[in-house]
Every structure is written in structure tokens, then in C-alpha cells.
Amino acid sequence: VIEDLSSVGFVLLAGGTGSRMKANMPKQFMELNGIPVLHHSLDLFLNQLPSVCKANNLGNGPPIVVLVMDPMYQPEYQPIVDKYEGRLAFANPGVERQGSVENGVTKVAELAGGDCTYVAIHDSARPLVTIEEICNVVKDAKEYGAAVLGVPCKATIKESEDGSMVLRTIPRARLWEVHTPQVIEIEKLQRGFEKVEKEGLEVTDDVSIVEAMGESVKLTLGEYTNLKITTPEDMDVAMAILEDRKKEPVDLLA
């Protein structure tokens, strides 16, 4: 089921510097199926989602996509921002992920004003998310105020206190691995930022901010293919998934 995305701004996090990839460039710029990892998400948000929404008479897709990117890489991406003028804009990263998200959300609110009541925050290191997953998590967020894509944990998880001996095994049945996009009401997220800052809370992801306010977050069942590219081996797996989908690379400047 396709969802109307005309009230949803997208924040695409691409501010990382890629310490775990053993590569000479951040992972979002590494090539996957002929184009940088980041371009898979940009194409999805700027081309595919608008096309699907228009074809289903559900508006024009996301009104604004904010690309959170280190200023040193922004000039390289300026031609793409120019091409999608009014629909794509930069924001600078913060010190931590939370600061980057806050900068992105602030930019969405500034550019889209009252048009956007929700924000979808996506990690550029997850190039394989599908249209269906995005529509499902947006639908849940509209119903519950906040939603996150995730999958039940397949692995057995053990806890260790010292990194050397097992403390205990955590029952797997209740554990979910969360993905992105994470979709939240903008107003709720902004209130959350204030609370986190005021109380100096530690939050690991976006919906944690909503949890910290004691409000509920819906788990939206995603796909195991929505993997995060963290190690060189992940690139091989991602490539295999794209080959299976028979996905042609897209030139964003064509």
C-alpha cells in the first residue's frame, strides 16, 4: 500500500567519516553497483518515491529532503542540490548523531514550514530500504506518533560485563534489531530534543528520544535486507541483494 508522503520531510544522514570500513573514504561515498552508497537513498527519496506517489494520485512525494553532510563534501554535491532545487538542501553534521539529526530536523522545519508534520530520519549507510518499508513505517508513525523499522533478532545475544566472560544470555524472543527510517512527529521530536538537552540524557537513536519522554513507539516489521554497511563484507552482501533485484545504477545528474 502506497502512503501519501506530502507531510513527511526526509533527513538523510551522511555526515559520518567511516572509521570501521578500512577504506580511504567514508562508506557513504564508496561505490555500490556503479554509484556511491548515498546515491541509492537519494534516488529513492527524490525520484522513486515521488513517481510512485504521483502514479497513485497521492501527492508529489516528500516535499523536502535534507542531506546532512560534512561541509568539505558539500561542494561535490552542490550540482545535485541545484538539480533538485527546492526539494533537496544541506545541513551540517553535529558532534554526535543526535546533533546531526537536530540540525536536519531544524532545516526541514525551516524549509517546509507547516507542510511537514512528520520527519523520516534515514542512515545513508542503509542503501537497500524499499518503498514498501518506507510506506509502512510512515503509516504507523501517522497512527502512533512515532515508528521505527525493525526485525526480530535472529542471533543469540549474550551479555558480558568485562568483554571476556559471559554474564548471561538475553532472551531473544523480546529483542528487535532496529533499522531506519525512523519516523516521528516533528513537534514531538523537538520537545524531545529539549528534554534530552535539559536533562543531559544519553540517546542512541532517534526514537529513544520519544521513549525518554515516556511516549510509545511503534515497531514496524521491516526486511532483513535493509542492512547497514559497516564492514567491507557488507558491500558484497548488498551487491548480491541488488543483483537479485536486477537494479540498474542511476545517474542523479542525468
C-alpha positions in Angstrom: 0.0 0.0 0.0 1.4 3.4 -1.0 1.3 6.1 1.6 0.8 9.9 1.0 4.2 11.4 1.9 3.4 15.0 1.3 3.5 15.8 5.1 6.8 13.9 5.6 10.2 15.6 5.4 13.2 13.3 5.0 16.6 13.7 6.7 19.4 11.7 5.2 22.4 11.3 7.5 25.6 11.2 5.5 27.9 13.1 7.9 30.0 10.1 9.0 33.7 9.6 8.5 33.7 5.8 8.2 36.2 4.6 10.7 35.3 0.9 10.5 35.5 0.4 6.8 39.3 0.3 6.4 38.8 2.5 3.4 40.2 5.8 2.5 36.8 7.4 2.2 33.6 7.4 4.3 31.3 4.5 3.5 28.5 6.6 2.1 30.8 7.6 -0.8 32.0 4.1 -1.6 30.8 2.6 -4.9 27.9 0.1 -4.7 26.6 -1.2 -8.0 28.2 1.6 -10.0 27.2 4.5 -7.9 28.0 5.8 -4.4 26.1 4.2 -1.5 24.5 7.5 -0.7 23.0 7.9 -4.2 20.8 4.8 -3.7 18.9 6.7 -0.9 18.9 10.0 -2.8 17.4 8.3 -5.9 14.8 6.6 -3.7 13.7 9.8 -2.0 14.0 12.2 -4.9 12.9 10.1 -7.8 11.3 6.8 -6.9 9.0 7.9 -4.0 7.7 10.9 -6.0 7.0 8.7 -9.0 5.1 6.1 -7.0 3.1 8.7 -5.1 2.1 10.6 -8.4 1.2 7.3 -10.1 -1.2 6.6 -7.2 -2.6 10.1 -7.0 -1.1 10.6 -3.6 0.6 13.9 -4.0 4.2 14.6 -5.1 6.2 12.6 -2.6 8.4 14.1 0.1 8.3 17.9 0.0 11.9 18.2 1.2 14.9 16.0 1.6 17.7 17.3 3.9 21.2 15.9 3.3 23.3 16.1 6.5 26.8 16.2 5.2 30.2 17.4 6.2 30.9 20.9 4.6 34.1 19.5 3.0 32.0 17.2 0.8 29.1 19.7 0.1 30.7 21.4 -3.0 30.8 18.0 -4.7 27.1 17.5 -4.1 26.0 21.1 -5.0 25.2 20.2 -8.6 22.7 17.6 -7.3 21.2 20.1 -4.8 20.9 22.5 -7.8 19.2 20.0 -10.0 16.6 19.2 -7.3 16.2 22.8 -6.3 13.6 23.4 -3.6 13.5 19.7 -2.8 17.0 19.0 -1.6 19.1 21.0 0.9 22.2 20.6 3.0 22.5 20.7 6.8 25.8 20.4 8.7 26.5 17.4 11.0 26.6 17.8 14.8 29.3 16.4 17.1 27.2 13.3 17.7 24.4 11.7 15.6 21.8 13.4 17.8 23.2 16.8 16.8 23.1 15.9 13.1 19.5 14.8 13.4 18.6 18.0 15.2 20.3 20.1 12.5 18.5 18.1 9.8 15.1 18.4 11.5 15.5 22.1 12.1 16.3 22.6 8.4 13.2 20.6 7.4 11.0 22.8 9.7 12.6 25.9 8.3 12.2 25.0 4.6 8.9 23.1 4.7 7.2 25.1 7.5 3.8 23.7 8.4 3.8 21.5 5.3 5.7 18.8 7.2 4.3 17.4 10.3 6.5 14.3 10.3 10.2 13.6 9.7 11.7 10.4 8.4 15.3 10.0 9.6 17.4 7.7 7.5 21.0 6.5 7.6 22.8 6.7 4.2 24.6 3.5 5.1 21.3 1.7 4.6 21.0 1.8 0.8 18.6 -1.1 0.4 15.5 0.1 2.1 12.4 -0.4 0.0 9.4 1.8 -0.9 7.1 -0.7 0.9 9.1 -0.4 4.1 9.1 3.4 4.0 5.3 3.5 3.3 4.7 1.0 6.2 6.7 2.9 8.8 5.2 6.3 7.7 1.7 4.8 8.0 2.5 3.6 11.6 4.0 6.9 12.6 0.9 8.7 11.5 -1.2 6.4 13.7 1.1 6.3 16.7 3.2 9.5 16.6 6.5 7.6 16.2 7.5 4.4 14.4 10.7 2.6 13.6 11.5 -0.2 11.1 13.0 -3.3 12.7 13.3 -7.0 12.5 13.2 -9.7 15.3 16.7 -10.6 16.4 18.0 -13.8 14.7 21.2 -14.1 16.7 21.6 -15.4 20.3 22.7 -12.4 22.3 24.9 -12.8 25.4 25.8 -10.1 27.8 29.3 -9.7 29.2 30.5 -7.3 31.9 34.2 -7.5 31.2 34.3 -8.4 27.5 35.8 -11.7 28.3 33.3 -13.9 30.2 29.6 -14.4 29.6 27.4 -12.8 32.3 24.1 -14.1 30.9 22.1 -14.9 27.8 19.3 -12.4 27.0 16.0 -14.0 25.9 15.8 -13.4 22.1 12.1 -13.5 21.8 11.7 -10.0 23.1 14.6 -8.4 21.1 14.4 -6.4 17.9 17.1 -5.0 15.8 16.1 -1.5 14.7 16.7 0.0 11.3 15.9 3.3 9.6 13.9 5.2 8.6 12.7 6.2 12.0 9.6 8.4 11.5 8.5 10.8 14.2 6.1 13.8 14.6 8.3 16.9 14.2 6.7 18.7 17.1 7.2 15.6 19.4 10.8 15.3 18.4 11.5 18.9 19.0 10.1 18.6 22.5 12.3 15.5 23.0 15.4 17.4 21.9 14.7 20.0 24.6 14.2 17.3 27.3 17.4 15.4 26.3 19.4 18.6 26.4 18.0 19.9 29.7 18.4 16.6 31.5 21.7 15.5 29.7 20.2 12.2 28.6 22.1 9.6 26.6 20.2 8.5 23.5 21.4 6.0 20.9 18.8 6.5 18.2 16.0 8.9 17.2 13.1 7.1 18.7 15.0 6.8 22.0 14.2 10.5 22.4 10.5 9.7 22.2 11.0 6.8 24.7 12.8 9.2 27.1 9.6 11.3 27.1 7.6 8.2 28.2 5.7 8.1 24.9 5.1 5.0 22.8 7.0 4.0 19.6 5.5 1.5 17.1 7.7 -1.3 15.8 7.1 -1.7 12.1 8.2 -5.0 10.7 10.9 -4.4 8.1 13.1 -6.6 5.9 16.4 -8.3 6.9 17.8 -7.0 3.6 17.8 -3.4 4.9 21.3 -3.9 6.2 23.7 -1.2 7.4 27.0 -1.1 5.5 29.6 -1.1 8.3 32.3 -3.5 7.1 33.8 -4.4 3.6 31.9 -7.7 3.7 28.6 -5.8 3.9 29.3 -4.3 0.5 29.4 -7.9 -1.0 26.1 -8.8 0.6 24.5 -5.5 -0.6 25.7 -6.1 -4.1 24.2 -9.6 -4.1 20.9 -8.2 -3.0 20.9 -5.5 -5.7 21.8 -8.1 -8.4 18.9 -10.2 -7.2 16.6 -7.1 -7.5 18.1 -6.5 -11.0 18.6 -2.9 -10.0 20.2 -0.6 -12.6 22.5 2.2 -11.3 21.0 5.7 -11.6 22.9 8.8 -12.6 21.4 11.6 -10.4 22.7 14.3 -12.8 21.4 12.7 -16.0 
